[in-house]
Amino acid sequence: MTSERDARAAAEEQALEIERIIRRLDMLDQRLDNIDSVVTAVTERVLNQSITLNITCPNCGRNIEIALIGNRKPTR
């Protein structure tokens, strides 16, 4: 009887662990969708107008300017 209970308890614990994994995968999927949305928005902005990044070099202290300029391809 105890082995039967142990087997049932182990099966329930395994089912709970599978549910946790499914929830975590769903959360990861949502986060990846959010990242995709942000990257898409930034890409569209770069294609529509330029973005300029001003960075200070940590070694020499000089300012570095990086301009991202996009060219939108015609859509079909």
Steps between C-alpha positions, in 0.01 A plus 500: 500500500775745584673436170171574323466827696861586430446437130186718503681777689792485259263520202322802650831672570611432144173643366551816709854535371377468141240771567774729638712439192204578273433827686866599477507425127189713452667787689813464286287502185330824611836662577638400161189647333557826689866510396398435140255791515765737635758394240242539223407849620865610515567354155202682352619824657848456354349432159284815519754743648855495618612437857821648639681341794754706694738280701796600714797265473579358846874478417585837342192708591435609139143536377400262224197571284331211322224577252258228391338589172242275339366465153150361481460248222184527294232252604342268249 
